[in-house]
Amino acid sequence: MTIQDNTTYRRWFPGPIARDRQVGGGALRRAAWIAAIFVLSILATTVVEAADYQIVTNASLGIDSISKRDLSRVFLKQRTRWANGDYAKPIDQKMKNEIRATFSEGLLGRTLADVESYWNSQVFSGKSTPPPTASTDQEVIDFIKRTPGSVGYVSADADTTGTRVLNVVD
């Protein structure tokens, strides 16, 4: 295949890419491979993030799944009650915890700095206080077992016996 209008092509692919394309199309194949690798890396990152933690709640809550939006609202204390009327009591991991960073970016769509800023503004305006924090997965599990309406997140390999693992749906 030859290119009829070389000026249009050079506008889209300036420099060495245009010369490679004119010779044999190697640059176009390279660009396609780079795009494919980029898309696959994004998809792989999404799968890994979802597998890095699990959402757990008190076994008495009675729900098996929750939307990402509703769970985000619970952790930001914009939603204070569950559908059954129980108070929603989220528990976070410590701020500098890697699981918290993954959770905040994956579920809340915010960096740790953004979450910290959000809670500072809530506290200073008198609107709300952040959820309690735990240092370990086991502390989160213990809190959830003894607190009706509680919800938290733990690492994917944590022992969640005595709690209910929630399925998060979009």
VEXDREN-2710 file (C-alpha; in Angstrom, 1 decimal):
% VEXDREN-2710
k/r/px/py/pz
1/MET/0.0/0.0/0.0
2/THR/1.4/3.4/-0.9
3/ILE/0.5/6.7/0.6
4/GLN/-1.0/9.1/-1.9
5/ASP/-0.7/12.3/0.1
6/ASN/2.7/12.4/1.8
7/THR/2.1/15.8/3.4
8/THR/-0.9/14.5/5.4
9/TYR/1.0/11.5/6.5
10/ARG/4.0/13.6/7.7
11/ARG/1.6/15.8/9.7
12/TRP/0.4/12.7/11.6
13/PHE/3.7/10.9/11.8
14/PRO/6.6/13.4/11.6
15/GLY/10.2/12.4/11.6
16/PRO/11.6/8.9/11.4
17/ILE/8.2/7.2/11.7
18/ALA/7.1/8.7/8.4
19/ARG/10.3/7.5/6.7
20/ASP/9.8/4.0/8.1
21/ARG/6.2/3.9/6.9
22/GLN/7.2/4.8/3.4
23/VAL/9.9/2.1/3.3
24/GLY/8.0/-0.8/4.7
25/GLY/5.4/-0.1/7.4
26/GLY/7.6/-1.1/10.4
27/ALA/6.7/2.0/12.4
28/LEU/3.0/1.4/12.0
29/ARG/3.4/-2.2/13.3
30/ARG/5.5/-0.9/16.2
31/ALA/2.9/1.7/17.1
32/ALA/0.2/-1.0/17.0
33/TRP/2.2/-3.2/19.4
34/ILE/2.9/-0.3/21.7
35/ALA/-0.8/0.5/21.9
36/ALA/-1.7/-3.1/22.5
37/ILE/0.8/-3.4/25.3
38/PHE/-0.4/-0.2/26.8
39/VAL/-4.1/-1.4/26.8
40/LEU/-3.1/-4.8/28.2
41/SER/-1.1/-3.2/31.0
42/ILE/-4.1/-1.1/32.0
43/LEU/-6.3/-4.1/32.1
44/ALA/-3.8/-6.1/34.1
45/THR/-3.4/-3.3/36.6
46/THR/-7.2/-3.2/37.1
47/VAL/-7.3/-6.9/37.8
48/VAL/-4.4/-6.8/40.2
49/GLU/-5.9/-3.9/42.1
50/ALA/-9.2/-5.7/42.6
51/ALA/-7.3/-8.8/43.9
52/ASP/-5.2/-6.8/46.4
53/TYR/-7.9/-6.4/48.9
54/GLN/-11.3/-7.7/49.9
55/ILE/-14.3/-5.9/51.5
56/VAL/-15.6/-7.4/54.7
57/THR/-18.5/-6.6/56.8
58/ASN/-20.2/-7.8/60.0
59/ALA/-21.9/-11.2/59.3
60/SER/-25.2/-9.9/60.7
61/LEU/-25.5/-7.2/58.0
62/GLY/-27.3/-9.5/55.6
63/ILE/-26.0/-8.2/52.2
64/ASP/-23.7/-10.0/49.8
65/SER/-22.9/-7.3/47.3
66/ILE/-22.8/-3.5/47.1
67/SER/-22.2/-1.0/44.3
68/LYS/-18.9/0.7/44.1
69/ARG/-20.6/4.1/44.4
70/ASP/-22.6/3.1/47.6
71/LEU/-19.5/1.7/49.3
72/SER/-17.5/4.8/48.4
73/ARG/-20.3/6.9/50.0
74/VAL/-20.1/4.8/53.2
75/PHE/-16.4/5.2/53.5
76/LEU/-16.6/9.0/52.9
77/LYS/-19.5/9.1/55.4
78/GLN/-21.9/10.5/52.9
79/ARG/-24.2/7.5/53.5
80/THR/-24.6/6.7/57.2
81/ARG/-27.2/3.9/57.1
82/TRP/-27.5/0.5/55.4
83/ALA/-30.7/-0.5/53.6
84/ASN/-31.8/-2.4/56.7
85/GLY/-31.6/0.7/58.8
86/ASP/-28.4/-0.2/60.7
87/TYR/-25.8/2.5/61.0
88/ALA/-22.9/2.1/58.6
89/LYS/-19.6/2.0/60.5
90/PRO/-16.6/2.0/58.2
91/ILE/-13.1/1.3/59.4
92/ASP/-10.0/2.3/57.5
93/GLN/-6.4/1.0/57.5
94/LYS/-3.7/3.4/58.7
95/MET/-3.0/6.3/56.2
96/LYS/0.4/5.1/55.1
97/ASN/-0.7/1.5/54.5
98/GLU/-0.2/0.1/51.0
99/ILE/-3.7/-1.6/51.1
100/ARG/-5.3/1.7/52.0
101/ALA/-3.6/3.4/49.0
102/THR/-4.8/0.7/46.7
103/PHE/-8.3/0.8/48.2
104/SER/-8.5/4.6/48.0
105/GLU/-7.4/4.8/44.4
106/GLY/-9.4/1.8/43.3
107/LEU/-12.7/2.3/45.1
108/LEU/-12.8/6.0/46.1
109/GLY/-10.9/7.2/43.0
110/ARG/-8.7/9.4/45.2
111/THR/-5.1/9.4/46.2
112/LEU/-4.2/9.2/49.9
113/ALA/-3.4/12.9/49.8
114/ASP/-6.8/13.6/48.4
115/VAL/-8.5/11.5/51.0
116/GLU/-6.5/13.2/53.8
117/SER/-7.5/16.6/52.4
118/TYR/-11.1/15.5/52.2
119/TRP/-11.2/14.5/55.9
120/ASN/-9.3/17.7/56.9
121/SER/-12.0/19.8/55.3
122/GLN/-14.8/17.7/56.9
123/VAL/-13.3/18.0/60.3
124/PHE/-12.4/21.7/60.1
125/SER/-15.9/22.5/58.8
126/GLY/-17.5/20.5/61.6
127/LYS/-19.4/18.2/59.2
128/SER/-17.9/14.9/60.0
129/THR/-14.9/12.9/61.4
130/PRO/-13.0/10.2/59.6
131/PRO/-13.6/6.5/60.3
132/PRO/-11.5/4.9/63.0
133/THR/-8.3/3.3/61.7
134/ALA/-6.6/0.0/62.3
135/SER/-2.9/-1.0/61.9
136/THR/-3.4/-4.5/60.8
137/ASP/-5.8/-6.7/58.9
138/GLN/-6.5/-8.6/62.2
139/GLU/-7.5/-5.4/63.9
140/VAL/-10.0/-4.7/61.1
141/ILE/-11.4/-8.2/61.3
142/ASP/-11.7/-8.0/65.2
143/PHE/-13.5/-4.6/64.9
144/ILE/-15.9/-6.0/62.3
145/LYS/-16.7/-9.1/64.2
146/ARG/-17.8/-7.2/67.3
147/THR/-19.4/-4.1/65.6
148/PRO/-22.8/-4.5/63.9
149/GLY/-23.1/-2.5/60.6
150/SER/-19.3/-2.3/60.3
151/VAL/-17.4/-2.6/57.0
152/GLY/-13.7/-2.5/56.2
153/TYR/-11.1/-3.8/53.8
154/VAL/-8.3/-6.3/54.3
155/SER/-5.6/-7.9/52.2
156/ALA/-6.7/-10.5/49.7
157/ASP/-5.0/-13.3/51.7
158/ALA/-6.4/-12.3/55.2
159/ASP/-8.4/-14.8/57.1
160/THR/-12.0/-13.5/57.1
161/THR/-13.6/-16.2/59.2
162/GLY/-16.5/-14.8/61.1
163/THR/-17.2/-11.9/58.7
164/ARG/-19.0/-11.6/55.4
165/VAL/-17.0/-10.8/52.2
166/LEU/-18.8/-8.4/50.0
167/ASN/-18.9/-8.5/46.2
168/VAL/-18.4/-5.0/44.8
169/VAL/-20.2/-4.3/41.6
170/ASP/-20.0/-1.3/39.3
END
